[in-house]
Amino acid sequence: MQIYKVGGAVRDRLLGKPVTDIDWVVVGATTEEMLAKGFRPVGADFPVFLHPKSGEEYALARTERKSGRGYGGFTFHASPEVTLEEDLIRRDLTINAMAEDDQQNLTDPYHGQRDLEARLLRHISPAFAEDPLRVLRVARFAARYAGLGFSVAPETLELMRQLSESGELEALTAERSWKEISRALMEDQPQVFIEVLRECGALKVLMPEVDALFGVPQPEAHHPEIDTGVHTLSVLEQAAKHKQPLTVRWACLLHDLGKGLTPEEEWPRHIAHEHKGLKLIKAVNERFKAPKDCQELALLVGEYHTHGHRALELKPSTLLELLQSFDVYRRPQRFEEFIAACEMDARGRKGLEQRSYPQAEYLRGAANAARTVAVQPLLEKGFKGPELGEAIKRERLKALKAYKEAAAA
């Protein structure tokens, strides 16, 4: 029995990056031997065990064969005869197919170290094209390591293109796709994930609504970058630079989908794109079964982001409607995330990345003004039921009028 550290832990150590998760492969062992040593079995698909003390995962070396469509369409074979090289060749990229023994002696049969130095994301074998999830994984690695100068090898990009055209991407489950998308959006340069998907034709398959934004012009006065798709990537880039949470990043990606529906004869204006985009945002949300908080924020940002930009001009009544839509009284965090998404949208424009966004403080102040309205005095005056609701609304409107006047003074 020989035990090796494999995959990401080896790659990141060689890159000088912190190692968090460690994967182990056991060569020359049987399930019975693992159980005898106190390892606990997990996973129905192939023999994986938890270490009796550390709880880390140890997998028996295995080979795999394509047996159906999609990510799950594989049959695995694990036995003591499977070599380390046979186990490593079934992995996706050369930089993920290196192993180390307990003395840090490197086993690198597919030249992963060479590709690390060349800053290339390269597939190991033609079997790469058997798993459609790898298109998303490679794009995610491109987003993670873009800052180190990594790019996708041309021959790997070509395989990804073939996979995108094959119909295999449609076999991916919403859960698997979302796991990759959400992880990619939280990388340092999530816009690279979208760029790579677009370059290999996968964006058109997975998110045609986002792909449709490229080549759609906007007024240059507000958008020096002009192209809506380029703007969306810039907004996403700003969200990552400002360490925004997943909810905000997802909303940033989808906020302008309505502009993809504008007839060409109306370009570069996009009248009512906020409302038109809601059905598209809803479709993307449902396609990937995004978590509820991501879905809700994306829809609200899509509908109201131009309200955010025009906050200082809004009438008190419109401001009140905005606050009500977000339920700022019970869900203050969601309104904070809306403000953040609006600010990223304002900064995601060529040459305007450092612009100030006074609307943020103004909106926070408005929310606080509305929240200060006390309900108890109204109850003491005898208001109840629908009448109480109307009385609260009147008082909040009065508070917002006072707030707007004070801000203008």
C-alpha positions, 0 to 999 in steps of 0.5 A, a space after each residue: 500500500 502506497 499513499 500519495 497526496 494528489 491534485 490541487 494540494 500539490 499544484 498549489 504548493 508548487 505555486 506557493 499558494 496556501 493549501 487548504 483541502 488535501 486529496 489522497 490516493 491509495 495505490 495497491 490496497 483493497 477495500 478490506 485492507 482499508 477497513 482493517 486499518 480503521 478507515 470509514 467508507 463513504 460515497 456510493 460511486 467508488 471506494 472513498 474512505 475517511 481517515 480514522 483520525 484526521 477525517 480526510 478523504 482517501 480514495 483507492 486508485 481507480 480507472 474510469 470508462 464513459 458509459 452515458 451522457 453528462 457528468 455522471 455517465 462513468 463506470 469506475 474500476 478500483 483494484 490493487 493493480 491500478 497504478 498511480 499513473 493510471 489514476 492520474 490520467 483520468 484527471 482533467 488538467 496536467 497541473 491537477 495530475 501530479 502526486 507527492 509521496 510523504 517525502 515530497 518526491 514528485 510524480 509528474 507523468 503528464 508534465 504538469 510542472 512544465 505547464 505550471 511554469 508555462 502558465 498553461 491550463 492544458 488537458 491530459 488526454 482526449 478523454 477530457 472531452 468525455 466529461 462536460 463539467 470540465 468546460 466549467 471547471 477549466 473556465 473556473 481555474 482560468 478565473 482563479 489563476 488569471 492574476 498569475 498569468 494563466 491561460 487556456 491552451 489552444 488545443 484544450 480550448 478547441 476540445 471545450 469548443 467541441 464539447 459545447 457544440 456536442 449537446 453534452 452541456 445540456 446533460 449537466 444537472 442544475 446542481 452541478 452547474 451551479 456548484 461550478 458557477 458559484 465557485 467561479 463567481 467567488 474567484 479573484 477574476 470571475 469575469 475571466 470565467 465568463 470570457 472563457 465560456 464565451 470563447 469556447 461557445 459554452 456561454 451561448 449554451 448555458 446562459 444565452 441571455 448573457 451571451 446576447 449582451 455582447 455586441 449590443 451598444 449603450 449610450 457612450 455618454 453613460 457607458 464609455 465602454 459602449 458594449 453591454 457585454 463588456 460592461 457586464 464583465 467590468 461590473 463583475 470585475 468590480 464586484 470581485 475587487 470590492 470583495 462582494 458576496 455571491 448574491 451581489 456578484 450573481 445580481 451584477 452578472 444578470 442586472 442588464 439582461 433586458 438590454 439583450 431584448 432591445 430591437 436594433 432600431 432602438 439602439 443605443 437606448 434601452 427603454 424599460 430594459 429593467 422590466 423587460 429583463 425580469 423574465 430573463 433573470 427569472 429563467 436563468 435563476 430557475 435553470 441553475 436552481 440558484 439559492 433563494 437569496 441570489 434569485 431574489 436579489 438578482 430580480 430586485 437589482 434588475 428591476 430597480 438598479 436605475 432607481 439606485 443611480 437616480 436616488 437623489 432625484 427620486 420623489 419621496 413617494 418613489 423612494 418609499 415604494 423602493 424601500 417597501 419593495 426591499 422590505 428594509 424594515 425586516 431585511 436591511 441586509 438585502 437593501 445593503 446588497 442592492 446598494 452594493 450592486 448599484 455601486 458596482 454597476 456605476 463603477 463598471 464603466 471604462 475610466 469611471 472605476 474610481 468614481 464616487 457614489 453618493 447615492 449609497 449614503 443617500 439611500 442608507 439615510 433614507 432607509 434609516 429615516 423610514 425606519 425611525 417611524 415608531 408604530 406604538 404612538 399610532 397604535 395608541 391613537 387607535 389605528 389598527 388593521 389596514 388603517 394602521 398600515 396606511 398611517 405608518 405609510 403616511 408617517 414614513 412618507 413625511 419622514 422621507 420628505 423631511 430627509 430629502 429637504 435636509 439633504 438638499 439644504 
